[in-house]
Amino acid sequence: MSKLTLMAVFAHPDDEAFGTGGTLTKYAAEGHHVYLVTATRGEAGQILEPDLATSANLPYVREQELRCACQIYGIHPPRFLDYQDGQLTIVNQGQAVGRLVRIIRELRPQVLITFGLDGIYGHYDHIAVYRWATIAAELAADPDCFPEQLASVCQPHQVSKVYLRALPEAQVTSMADEEGKPAAVMMDGVPFYFVAWPEDEITCVIDVSDYVESKLRGIQCHATQVGRRSRFSDTPEEVMNEHWFQHEHFVLHHSNVGLPDGLETDLFAGLRE
């Protein structure tokens, strides 16, 4: 089987871990090229373990945490767009898309995965990255877009399939607390609720049950965000046996190799020789 290339684009270190860590590991284990592009170094993130980082060195620490995770997944070292955490909606949007177009033309992925328009829980950085990635995947094939890139090693490249990370309704429902209050991420003192996708809109489910140990270890790399004491460290067997931990969900956003007849179980469906 010839090697294919998968490229993931997210906003912060740890964005890749919970919903795609198993998928990244699976395709790397199959021998494919797997790349992760991250827009920021997560410098606005929390510090759950004060002995691991300070606000001054958090960007460096979170970069190292992401490098740790990528090594465990078995994928290429991460690439950074070098933007400031929390500022993605106010940077020059054309320049951001151009940076991603260049990377797509360099790495030439057949498949790209990123956030959906919901940003998982409405995080503005996530939504910005969704815009950048989906637009860049389209423009990378157009030689009239960013033509100055073509004077170097870059050549136009058509991404065959673009997938969006999704949380199915059943998973989001299961995340509610004992009183039925929906799960949320607190930002600036208010809850941003996780967004559920209807089951019939999920187009691809990747079984990562063979890779849950690597997925868990990848999550644990992000210690400043997850903490040393969490369900991922305290009850790892329980976590790894959960259905939602063993399956990762995606929605097909674009395809130039046709649409699936039913639920896909392979991001490279229609592309393998």
Buried (B, 14 or more C-beta within 10 A) or exposed (E): EEEBBBBBBBBBBBBBBBBBBBBBBBBBBEEBBBBBBBBBBBBBBEBBBEEBBEEEEBBEBBBBBBBBBBEBBBBBEBBBBEBBBBBBEEBEBEEBBBBBBBBBBBBBBBBBBBBBEBBBBBBBBBBBBBBBBBBBBBBBBEEEBBEEBBEEEBEBBEBBBBBBBBBBBEBBEEBEEEEEEEBBEEEEEEEBBBBBBEEEEBBBBBBBBEBBEBBBBBBBBBBBBBBEEBEBBEEBEEBBEEEBBBBBBBBBBBBEEEEBEEEBEBBBBBBEE
